[in-house]
Amino acid sequence: MTQVYPHDLDARFGTRAIHAGQRPEPLAGAIMTPVYLTSTYVQDALGENKGYEYARGKNPTREALERNVAALEGVRFGFAFSSGMGCIDSIMKLFRGGDHIICAENVYGGTFRLFDRILAHYGLRFSFVDARDAQRLEDARTDRTVAVLVETPSNPLMRLTDLRAAADVAHRAGALLIVDNTFATPFFQQPFAHGADIVYHSTTKYLNGHSDMIGGIALLDDPSLAERLQFIQNAAGAVPGPFDAWLALRGTKTLHLRMPRHDANGRRVAAWLAERVGERCTYYPGLPSHPQHALAVRQMSGFGGMVTVDLGTRARAAHVLGRVRVFALAESLGGVESLISHPASMTHASIPDDRRATLGITEGVIRLSCGVEDVDDLLEDLEQAWEGL
Ligand SMILES: *Cc1c(COP(=O)(O)O)cnc(C)c1O
C-alpha cells in the first residue's frame, strides 16, 4: 500500500511540498520523477515481481503524488483518482445499501448530483443539512449513519463548517468525518488536526494550480480503511494516467508559494467588492463582516482566492461577466490565472432550481477565483467591468 516515507513527515510544509514522496530515480538518478508510461511490468519469474504487476493497481508516478499529498495533509496514505468526482465515488464505495450519510447542503454541484441522481439508486441514503450549525448535523443522525461529509469553505457560498464540532457528531455516531479540502488546501487548513478521518481534493484545482489536468485524491491515516480504499481504487479502477499524476506533482511543488499570493489577491478583491456591493452580499471568510469570520480565523491560517458576490439579478451578473478582460469567464478554479463564473448556470446547474434558490445560489451570484496576477490589474479589470452597472 502506498505509504508516505516516514522521514517526509518531519520536514516543514514547503520542503514537504517540493520533496515528499520523491526519491531520485534508480537507473540514472533523475531528480524529477519519471512519467511511467506503462500498462504492465515484466516479472522476474513466476510469482516474483518488483512489487508492480499491472498499472491500474500501482504506478510509480502516481505513487509519488499519493505520498506527496498525504505528507502535505500530515497522514500516511494517499489514493489518486482520475477526477475529483471519481475520488468521491470511490470513497462512497466504502459504504453499502441502507447506509446513511449526512452531507452539507452546500457542496459542489457535481457532488450533490452524484449522491442524489446516482448513488441514491444504489440504496445509500443522504440527508442534506446546513452544516454551519452542528446541531443540524446532530439532528440528522440515525442508527445507520456511517459518515458526515462537509466542504469548508463551501462552493460557492463560502460557508464554513466547524470541523471539530462535525467530528464530534460523527464520532459519537461511530461514523467517519469526510472533508472536501479543495478550497482551502492543506496549506491553509489541516482537517486531520480537527478530527477528520478522510480528506479529499479535486487536484484539478489548487493542488495542480495550472488548469492543465483533471484529478482527485483521498488521504487518510487509518490502515484498515486505507486497505479498503486501495482495494476499491484497483477494483473499480478510476485511476489517473501517469502524465496527469506528474502534472499534479509538479503543481504541488509550488503550492506554498502560490497560496499566499492567492490569499493576498483574494483579500484585496473581496475588500473592493465589499465596498462596491456591500458587505452583506460579499462572501469571503477573510472579511470581518463574514458571519463565520471568527471560526475562519480559528480553523484556517489563510482564506485563499475564492470570493463570491451577489449582484442581485442575472442581468447585472451578465454585465460584469461580459466585460471582464483579465478574469476569464470559465468554470473551475484554483489556477494561477483568474477566472470568473456564474454558479447558477455553470458549476451548480445540476442542482434543482428550487433547491438552488433556498440555498442562496441565485441568478445574480458570481464566483471569482483570484489568480496570482498583479492585483492592481485585477482591480482595474473589475473597475472597468463595473462601469455602467
Ligand atoms: C471541482 C470540484 C470537485 C469535483 O472535482 P473534479 O476534478 O472536477 O471532478 C469537487 N469538490 C469541489 C469543492 C470542487 O471544486
Ligand as a Chemical Component Dictionary entry (heavy atoms), coordinates in Angstrom:
data_LIG
# 
_chem_comp.id                   LIG 
_chem_comp.type                 NON-POLYMER 
_chem_comp.pdbx_formal_charge   0 
_chem_comp.three_letter_code    LIG 
# 
loop_
_chem_comp_atom.comp_id 
_chem_comp_atom.atom_id 
_chem_comp_atom.alt_atom_id 
_chem_comp_atom.type_symbol 
_chem_comp_atom.charge 
_chem_comp_atom.model_Cartn_x 
_chem_comp_atom.model_Cartn_y 
_chem_comp_atom.model_Cartn_z 
_chem_comp_atom.pdbx_ordinal 
LIG C1 C1 C 0 -14.241 20.757 -8.822  1  
LIG C2 C2 C 0 -14.644 20.274 -7.507  2  
LIG C3 C3 C 0 -14.975 18.931 -7.300  3  
LIG C4 C4 C 0 -15.003 17.931 -8.438  4  
LIG O1 O1 O 0 -13.716 17.668 -8.932  5  
LIG P1 P1 P 0 -13.423 17.303 -10.487 6  
LIG O2 O2 O 0 -11.930 17.217 -10.506 7  
LIG O3 O3 O 0 -13.973 18.410 -11.319 8  
LIG O4 O4 O 0 -14.083 16.004 -10.772 9  
LIG C5 C5 C 0 -15.309 18.532 -6.021  10 
LIG N1 N1 N 0 -15.323 19.405 -4.987  11 
LIG C6 C6 C 0 -15.013 20.707 -5.149  12 
LIG C7 C7 C 0 -15.051 21.634 -3.982  13 
LIG C8 C8 C 0 -14.679 21.182 -6.413  14 
LIG O5 O5 O 0 -14.399 22.488 -6.577  15 
# 
loop_
_chem_comp_bond.comp_id 
_chem_comp_bond.atom_id_1 
_chem_comp_bond.atom_id_2 
_chem_comp_bond.value_order 
_chem_comp_bond.pdbx_ordinal 
LIG C1 C2 SING 1  
LIG C2 C3 SING 2  
LIG C2 C8 DOUB 3  
LIG C3 C4 SING 4  
LIG C3 C5 DOUB 5  
LIG C4 O1 SING 6  
LIG O1 P1 SING 7  
LIG P1 O2 DOUB 8  
LIG P1 O3 SING 9  
LIG P1 O4 SING 10 
LIG C5 N1 SING 11 
LIG N1 C6 DOUB 12 
LIG C6 C7 SING 13 
LIG C6 C8 SING 14 
LIG C8 O5 SING 15 
# 
